Structure formats: structure tokens, C-alpha cells
Amino acid sequence: MSIGSRHDVPSTSCVRRAALEQQPYIARDLGAAEGRDLWFVTVSIGGGALAQDVVRDALERLSVERAFVVSIRFDRNRAQVRYWDECGDAAEATTQALSLWGNDEVFAELPGWRVSGLEVVDLATAQQQWHQDDQPRVFALGEIVPFDD
């Protein structure tokens, strides 16, 4: 089975599906019958402190493997990964996030780091949050920046 059609990977989000198909993400009309909404997911991961350049290199490799990442902020002992996901509800987005970021192969590059926090919000809530001064801005898709930037 090839990864050429969207039916080949039905359990993934459209953003993840576009990454798997190695195509740019373009919003697709999936029809109201599918009942899927867009969710903004923030996963916090952390563990023992590592050299800053080791963390950045590992996160760069991670962002290549997870091509749908919107942004990553990091320091020596933690990182915050943000991305969009399309799911039926927040519970499904949460389950997908934990299965995606909670597996050992993801954290092999960041020894001992695990999920320490998770936020899943709908599109309207995400847009409200972006208008608050204390929310981190995304200046370029796929950006990887230290927390202090």
C-alpha cells in the first residue's frame, strides 16, 4: 500500500498526513460528516539537563521526523512543542499527543526526558491566547528557539 492517498493513513491528522505524504499542508474540505475539528496542541517535555547544543540538535532531528511541528521552544532541561492536529474532540487529540510524544523512540535523542505537560485547545481558544501579551509568538513555521528569545 502506498502513502499516496489520504485513505492510506486514516488515523492521522491532516497535518500529519501531509507530512507523511511529503506534501505541503493545504486545508482540505473533508466534509462535515467526518466531524473533525482543528486543535492546537502544546506538549511540554523535560528531564535531566543536557548541553544546550545537544538539546537543539536533538530537537532539530525530532522536527524533521515530525514535520508538522509549528514551533519548539527549549532550554537545557525542557522543551515545549506546538502543533495543529485534526481530531473529533479534545480527548482524541490528547490521546494522539500522548501516543506520539510519549514513546521511547522520540525520546531516545533526549535521554530520560518525558511528557511533563499537555494542553489541547480549540481554534477559537488558541486565537484568543495569541492576542495575550504573555503568549509566545510563532514567527516562522518549524522554528526552534530557546525559551529566552
N, CA, C and O of each residue as an XYZ file, in Angstrom:
596
protein
N       0.848     -1.177      0.000
C       0.000      0.000      0.000
C       0.890      1.236      0.000
O       1.796      1.338      0.827
N       0.657      2.155     -0.890
C       1.465      3.375     -0.941
C       0.866      4.436     -0.040
O      -0.273      4.326      0.412
N       1.653      5.455      0.207
C       1.173      6.552      1.049
C       0.643      7.657      0.158
O       0.640      8.819      0.564
N       0.205      7.340     -1.012
C      -0.221      8.337     -1.974
C      -1.590      8.936     -1.721
O      -1.830     10.076     -2.119
N      -2.490      8.224     -1.082
C      -3.820      8.772     -0.856
C      -4.084      8.940      0.621
O      -3.475      8.272      1.457
N      -4.986      9.825      0.931
C      -5.272     10.104      2.337
C      -5.918      8.917      3.032
O      -5.920      8.870      4.262
N      -6.461      7.965      2.302
C      -7.101      6.802      2.913
C      -6.082      5.794      3.430
O      -6.435      4.890      4.187
N      -4.824      5.941      3.030
C      -3.795      5.018      3.472
C      -3.421      5.209      4.926
O      -2.938      4.272      5.562
N      -3.633      6.403      5.472
C      -3.269      6.689      6.858
C      -4.453      7.349      7.565
O      -4.366      8.517      7.945
N      -5.558      6.620      7.747
C      -6.791      7.221      8.236
C      -6.735      7.703      9.675
O      -7.520      8.579     10.037
N      -5.854      7.181     10.512
C      -5.882      7.582     11.907
C      -5.024      8.809     12.185
O      -4.976      9.271     13.325
N      -4.356      9.341     11.191
C      -3.512     10.505     11.403
C      -4.261     11.775     11.053
O      -5.237     11.749     10.302
N      -3.803     12.870     11.595
C      -4.431     14.150     11.294
C      -4.056     14.579      9.888
O      -3.137     14.025      9.285
N      -4.774     15.573      9.364
C      -4.463     16.035      8.016
C      -3.077     16.681      7.984
O      -2.395     16.596      6.963
N      -2.652     17.309      9.046
C      -1.322     17.906      9.094
C      -0.278     16.804      9.080
O       0.684     16.867      8.315
N      -0.461     15.794      9.923
C       0.456     14.667      9.937
C       0.415     13.909      8.617
O       1.449     13.464      8.118
N      -0.776     13.764      8.054
C      -0.924     13.058      6.792
C      -0.142     13.781      5.699
O       0.531     13.138      4.893
N      -0.226     15.116      5.663
C       0.533     15.890      4.675
C       2.025     15.676      4.865
O       2.767     15.577      3.888
N       2.470     15.603      6.109
C       3.889     15.364      6.373
C       4.293     13.976      5.891
O       5.355     13.811      5.291
N       3.454     12.982      6.149
C       3.749     11.628      5.704
C       3.778     11.541      4.178
O       4.583     10.807      3.606
N       2.897     12.291      3.530
C       2.846     12.295      2.073
C       3.930     13.196      1.490
O       4.102     13.257      0.273
N       4.657     13.894      2.355
C       5.707     14.829      1.964
C       5.159     15.899      1.031
O       5.768     16.234      0.015
N       4.000     16.424      1.397
C       3.367     17.494      0.646
C       3.125     18.652      1.607
O       2.970     18.438      2.809
N       3.093     19.871      1.088
C       2.752     20.986      1.975
C       1.320     20.835      2.461
O       0.458     20.341      1.735
N       1.073     21.257      3.676
C      -0.278     21.173      4.215
C      -1.133     22.265      3.598
O      -0.796     23.447      3.682
N      -2.222     21.879      2.989
C      -3.210     22.803      2.456
C      -4.533     22.347      3.040
O      -4.893     21.174      2.936
N      -5.253     23.265      3.649
C      -6.529     22.890      4.257
C      -7.397     22.193      3.219
O      -7.575     22.690      2.107
N      -7.925     21.058      3.587
C      -8.745     20.261      2.683
C     -10.179     20.245      3.192
O     -10.418     20.211      4.399
N     -11.106     20.268      2.287
C     -12.508     20.159      2.658
C     -12.808     18.685      2.890
O     -12.984     17.921      1.942
N     -12.865     18.292      4.165
C     -13.085     16.889      4.500
C     -14.557     16.562      4.674
O     -14.922     15.402      4.862
N     -15.404     17.586      4.613
C     -16.833     17.340      4.746
C     -17.263     17.304      6.191
O     -16.537     16.804      7.050
N     -18.429     17.826      6.461
C     -18.941     17.900      7.822
C     -19.225     16.528      8.408
O     -19.252     16.371      9.628
N     -19.432     15.547      7.568
C     -19.765     14.204      8.060
C     -18.639     13.611      8.890
O     -18.890     12.798      9.779
N     -17.407     14.003      8.615
C     -16.296     13.455      9.377
C     -16.245     14.023     10.785
O     -15.650     13.407     11.669
N     -16.859     15.195     11.022
C     -16.957     15.761     12.355
C     -15.623     15.990     13.045
O     -15.489     15.696     14.233
N     -14.643     16.501     12.335
C     -13.320     16.693     12.906
C     -13.054     18.183     13.057
O     -13.414     18.981     12.191
N     -12.425     18.547     14.155
C     -12.098     19.934     14.438
C     -10.592     20.112     14.519
O      -9.847     19.146     14.683
N     -10.159     21.345     14.404
C      -8.748     21.676     14.499
C      -8.416     22.035     15.944
O      -9.107     22.841     16.567
N      -7.343     21.424     16.476
C      -6.919     21.631     17.859
C      -5.462     22.068     17.870
O      -4.642     21.551     17.111
N      -5.145     23.036     18.747
C      -3.753     23.471     18.904
C      -3.201     22.755     20.129
O      -3.722     22.898     21.235
N      -2.142     21.985     19.916
C      -1.586     21.121     20.954
C      -0.226     21.658     21.378
O       0.618     21.979     20.541
N      -0.025     21.751     22.687
C       1.270     22.117     23.250
C       1.698     20.995     24.176
O       1.028     20.706     25.168
N       2.816     20.363     23.849
C       3.352     19.277     24.660
C       4.630     19.777     25.311
O       5.543     20.235     24.624
N       4.697     19.691     26.638
C       5.919     20.037     27.365
C       6.628     18.743     27.722
O       6.017     17.807     28.240
N       7.924     18.699     27.441
C       8.739     17.542     27.759
C       9.937     18.012     28.558
O      10.373     19.155     28.419
N      10.467     17.144     29.385
C      11.624     17.555     30.170
C      12.280     16.396     30.878
O      11.780     15.272     30.896
N      13.421     16.713     31.462
C      14.201     15.714     32.184
C      15.527     16.302     32.603
O      15.645     17.506     32.827
N      16.523     15.444     32.706
C      17.844     15.882     33.122
C      18.447     16.888     32.157
O      18.213     16.831     30.949
N      19.229     17.813     32.711
C      19.847     18.856     31.899
C      20.887     18.271     30.949
O      21.676     17.400     31.317
N      20.865     18.772     29.727
C      21.824     18.408     28.696
C      22.457     19.696     28.171
O      21.935     20.786     28.401
N      23.558     19.572     27.481
C      24.174     20.749     26.870
C      23.182     21.370     25.888
O      22.479     20.655     25.174
N      23.128     22.697     25.854
C      22.169     23.418     25.016
C      22.270     22.986     23.541
O      21.242     22.807     22.887
N      23.471     22.820     23.021
C      23.624     22.433     21.619
C      23.167     20.993     21.382
O      22.683     20.681     20.294
N      23.307     20.120     22.360
C      22.823     18.742     22.251
C      21.295     18.742     22.169
O      20.708     18.021     21.363
N      20.662     19.557     23.010
C      19.197     19.647     23.006
C      18.719     20.183     21.665
O      17.811     19.617     21.057
N      19.325     21.274     21.199
C      18.902     21.869     19.925
C      19.064     20.869     18.773
O      18.152     20.718     17.959
N      20.207     20.189     18.696
C      20.433     19.212     17.633
C      19.380     18.104     17.672
O      18.858     17.702     16.632
N      19.071     17.615     18.865
C      18.074     16.553     19.004
C      16.687     17.047     18.584
O      15.939     16.323     17.928
N      16.350     18.275     18.961
C      15.046     18.823     18.597
C      14.958     19.088     17.094
O      13.883     18.950     16.509
N      16.047     19.456     16.474
C      16.050     19.621     15.019
C      15.784     18.291     14.328
O      15.017     18.234     13.367
N      16.412     17.219     14.810
C      16.150     15.891     14.242
C      14.688     15.497     14.476
O      14.040     14.940     13.590
N      14.177     15.791     15.672
C      12.796     15.481     16.003
C      11.832     16.229     15.083
O      10.831     15.663     14.645
N      12.128     17.499     14.786
C      11.227     18.275     13.933
C      11.235     17.773     12.497
O      10.249     17.944     11.780
N      12.328     17.158     12.065
C      12.367     16.552     10.734
C      11.482     15.303     10.722
O      10.737     15.071      9.770
N      11.572     14.501     11.788
C      10.749     13.296     11.887
C       9.272     13.638     12.054
O       8.405     12.920     11.557
N       8.993     14.717     12.744
C       7.622     15.161     13.000
C       7.425     16.470     12.237
O       7.378     17.544     12.838
N       7.310     16.377     10.928
C       7.335     17.549     10.050
C       6.161     18.507     10.234
O       6.159     19.585      9.639
N       5.180     18.151     11.027
C       4.012     19.000     11.231
C       4.186     19.970     12.400
O       3.254     20.712     12.711
N       5.342     19.986     13.052
C       5.584     20.852     14.208
C       5.497     22.316     13.786
O       6.086     22.714     12.781
N       4.757     23.118     14.559
C       4.656     24.556     14.318
C       5.867     25.263     14.904
O       6.503     26.072     14.230
N       6.191     24.957     16.174
C       7.342     25.586     16.807
C       7.800     24.764     18.005
O       7.044     23.982     18.582
N       9.069     24.970     18.355
C       9.641     24.343     19.542
C      10.422     25.412     20.288
O      11.222     26.140     19.701
N      10.178     25.495     21.591
C      10.992     26.338     22.476
C      11.698     25.389     23.428
O      11.160     24.338     23.773
N      12.914     25.757     23.860
C      13.680     24.812     24.667
C      14.705     25.516     25.552
O      15.040     26.683     25.349
N      15.184     24.774     26.530
C      16.389     25.124     27.274
C      17.093     23.814     27.605
O      16.806     22.796     26.975
N      17.988     23.807     28.556
C      18.820     22.623     28.813
C      18.056     21.423     29.366
O      18.505     20.288     29.205
N      16.903     21.649     30.019
C      16.200     20.518     30.639
C      14.711     20.428     30.305
O      13.971     19.687     30.951
N      14.276     21.181     29.299
C      12.862     21.103     28.928
C      12.660     21.660     27.522
O      13.490     22.403     26.998
N      11.543     21.281     26.937
C      11.160     21.792     25.622
C       9.643     21.855     25.562
O       8.942     21.128     26.266
N       9.163     22.729     24.718
C       7.723     22.880     24.506
C       7.491     22.783     22.994
O       7.994     23.601     22.223
N       6.726     21.777     22.587
C       6.462     21.510     21.183
C       5.015     21.879     20.890
O       4.103     21.459     21.603
N       4.806     22.670     19.832
C       3.453     23.118     19.494
C       3.124     22.727     18.056
O       3.956     22.842     17.156
N       1.891     22.263     17.864
C       1.447     21.850     16.531
C      -0.073     21.823     16.469
O      -0.752     21.837     17.496
N      -0.600     21.783     15.236
C      -2.029     21.639     14.999
C      -2.355     20.166     14.789
O      -1.556     19.417     14.227
N      -3.530     19.761     15.241
C      -3.993     18.403     14.982
C      -5.476     18.466     14.660
O      -6.186     19.349     15.142
N      -5.933     17.551     13.862
C      -7.336     17.478     13.499
C      -7.919     16.206     14.094
O      -7.498     15.100     13.754
N      -8.892     16.371     14.985
C      -9.485     15.228     15.690
C     -10.961     15.497     15.931
O     -11.440     16.619     15.770
N     -11.665     14.453     16.318
C     -13.087     14.574     16.613
C     -13.365     15.388     17.860
O     -14.376     16.088     17.938
N     -12.457     15.300     18.855
C     -12.646     16.049     20.089
C     -11.300     16.191     20.813
O     -10.288     15.638     20.381
N     -11.310     16.934     21.910
C     -10.074     17.188     22.664
C      -9.500     15.900     23.251
O      -8.282     15.759     23.355
N     -10.363     14.964     23.634
C      -9.888     13.697     24.199
C      -9.075     12.920     23.155
O      -8.039     12.339     23.476
N      -9.548     12.914     21.920
C      -8.820     12.223     20.851
C      -7.481     12.911     20.581
O      -6.467     12.241     20.386
N      -7.474     14.244     20.568
C      -6.224     14.990     20.360
C      -5.234     14.711     21.491
O      -4.032     14.588     21.253
N      -5.738     14.614     22.712
C      -4.893     14.308     23.868
C      -4.297     12.911     23.755
O      -3.102     12.721     23.980
N      -5.115     11.953     23.414
C      -4.652     10.571     23.256
C      -3.578     10.484     22.175
O      -2.548      9.835     22.362
N      -3.828     11.146     21.040
C      -2.838     11.139     19.958
C      -1.543     11.802     20.393
O      -0.459     11.317     20.069
N      -1.644     12.911     21.127
C      -0.440     13.615     21.574
C       0.386     12.741     22.504
O       1.607     12.662     22.365
N      -0.268     12.092     23.440
C       0.466     11.242     24.376
C       1.083     10.030     23.681
O       2.180      9.601     24.041
N       0.390      9.478     22.694
C       0.966      8.333     21.983
C       2.119      8.779     21.088
O       3.091      8.045     20.905
N       2.008      9.965     20.541
C       3.047     10.478     19.656
C       4.304     10.872     20.421
O       5.410     10.497     20.032
N       4.145     11.622     21.499
C       5.295     12.175     22.222
C       5.714     11.317     23.392
O       6.780     11.546     23.962
N       4.911     10.333     23.773
C       5.246      9.529     24.930
C       5.966      8.241     24.616
O       6.154      7.411     25.506
N       6.380      8.046     23.363
C       7.042      6.778     23.054
C       8.560      6.915     23.144
O       9.111      8.007     23.003
N       9.212      5.797     23.381
C      10.653      5.803     23.640
C      11.490      6.226     22.447
O      12.556      6.814     22.628
N      11.036      5.941     21.229
C      11.868      6.300     20.082
C      11.998      7.813     19.937
O      13.035      8.302     19.488
N      10.958      8.560     20.311
C      11.036     10.019     20.252
C      12.062     10.535     21.251
O      12.814     11.464     20.954
N      12.091      9.937     22.422
C      12.947     10.454     23.482
C      14.308      9.788     23.556
O      15.082     10.062     24.473
N      14.612      8.917     22.603
C      15.942      8.314     22.560
C      17.009      9.393     22.371
O      18.135      9.258     22.849
N      16.639     10.458     21.670
C      17.571     11.559     21.439
C      17.702     12.480     22.653
O      18.679     13.219     22.772
N      16.727     12.435     23.545
C      16.725     13.284     24.746
C      16.623     12.357     25.954
O      15.543     12.195     26.521
N      17.741     11.747     26.351
C      17.721     10.697     27.380
C      16.987     11.095     28.659
O      17.282     12.115     29.283
N      16.027     10.257     29.022
C      15.303     10.463     30.269
C      14.206     11.507     30.209
O      13.498     11.694     31.198
N      14.037     12.195     29.087
C      13.000     13.211     29.001
C      11.652     12.556     28.734
O      11.549     11.606     27.957
N      10.629     13.075     29.387
C       9.277     12.549     29.238
C       8.273     13.704     29.178
O       8.615     14.855     29.450
N       7.050     13.379     28.823
C       5.987     14.384     28.798
C       5.749     14.876     30.213
O       5.537     14.082     31.128
N       5.783     16.198     30.389
C       5.545     16.789     31.704
C       4.308     17.678     31.712
O       3.860     18.108     32.775
N       3.755     17.954     30.540
C       2.555     18.772     30.460
C       1.943     18.687     29.080
O       2.626     18.405     28.096
N       0.638     18.936     29.019
C      -0.071     18.841     27.751
C      -1.245     19.807     27.772
O      -2.021     19.837     28.727
N      -1.367     20.594     26.714
C      -2.517     21.484     26.568
C      -3.097     21.272     25.181
O      -2.373     21.278     24.185
N      -4.405     21.086     25.123
C      -5.121     20.940     23.867
C      -6.256     21.949     23.893
O      -7.132     21.889     24.755
N      -6.235     22.889     22.930
C      -7.290     23.906     22.873
C      -7.843     23.984     21.460
O      -7.155     23.680     20.485
N      -9.097     24.398     21.371
C      -9.717     24.535     20.059
C      -9.209     25.798     19.362
O      -8.501     26.610     19.958
N      -9.580     25.944     18.108
C      -9.105     27.051     17.286
C      -9.443     28.406     17.904
O      -8.581     29.282     17.974
N     -10.674     28.589     18.347
C     -11.087     29.879     18.913
C     -10.279     30.220     20.160
O      -9.867     31.367     20.330
N     -10.046     29.247     21.031
C      -9.259     29.484     22.248
C      -7.813     29.809     21.888
O      -7.218     30.712     22.474
N      -7.249     29.087     20.936
C      -5.872     29.355     20.502
C      -5.751     30.785     19.983
O      -4.793     31.486     20.307
N      -6.713     31.213     19.185
C      -6.669     32.570     18.649
C      -6.780     33.611     19.759
O      -6.109     34.641     19.697
N      -7.606     33.371     20.768
C      -7.695     34.279     21.915
C      -6.374     34.348     22.650
O      -5.925     35.431     23.026
N      -5.751     33.205     22.859
C      -4.478     33.168     23.579
C      -3.399     33.944     22.840
O      -2.575     34.603     23.474
N      -3.385     33.880     21.523
C      -2.347     34.561     20.755
C      -2.415     36.070     20.911
O      -1.417     36.761     20.705
N      -3.579     36.586     21.273
C      -3.730     38.027     21.436
C      -3.303     38.502     22.824
O      -3.310     39.702     23.097
N      -2.934     37.573     23.697
C      -2.447     37.935     25.028
C      -0.938     38.152     24.951
O      -0.228     37.409     24.273
N      -0.460     39.171     25.649
C       0.958     39.524     25.584
C       1.881     38.454     26.152
O       3.046     38.383     25.760
N       1.389     37.619     27.069
C       2.261     36.629     27.701
C       2.400     35.335     26.895
O       3.098     34.419     27.329
N       1.759     35.244     25.747
C       1.825     34.034     24.921
C       2.991     34.120     23.947
O       3.196     35.162     23.326
N       3.764     33.038     23.801
C       4.876     33.046     22.852
C       4.369     33.141     21.413
O       3.398     32.481     21.041
N       5.023     33.951     20.628
C       4.650     34.131     19.225
C       5.416     33.149     18.343
O       6.536     32.755     18.666
N       4.816     32.767     17.249
C       5.482     31.942     16.243
C       5.783     32.867     15.069
O       4.875     33.440     14.466
N       7.065     33.003     14.753
C       7.454     33.897     13.671
C       7.715     33.151     12.368
O       7.633     33.736     11.288
N       8.026     31.870     12.466
C       8.246     31.050     11.272
C       7.849     29.616     11.601
O       8.228     29.090     12.647
N       7.096     28.990     10.723
C       6.707     27.605     10.957
C       7.942     26.731     11.077
O       8.884     26.848     10.294
N       7.922     25.857     12.065
C       9.036     24.951     12.292
C      10.184     25.556     13.076
O      11.248     24.948     13.197
N       9.971     26.762     13.615
C      11.065     27.416     14.337
C      11.436     26.648     15.601
O      10.586     26.046     16.257
N      12.720     26.685     15.924
C      13.255     26.081     17.145
C      14.065     27.158     17.820
O      15.141     27.523     17.346
N      13.552     27.674     18.931
C      14.191     28.808     19.592
C      14.299     28.563     21.098
O      13.448     27.890     21.679
N      15.341     29.106     21.728
C      15.447     28.994     23.188
C      14.288     29.739     23.872
O      13.709     30.656     23.289
N      13.961     29.349     25.083
C      12.881     29.991     25.829
C      13.110     31.487     26.006
O      12.148     32.255     26.020
N      14.345     31.912     26.139
C      14.598     33.334     26.414
C      14.493     34.223     25.185
O      14.601     35.441     25.323
N      14.287     33.678     23.988
C      14.154     34.509     22.789
C      12.784     35.114     22.692
O      12.497     35.843     21.744
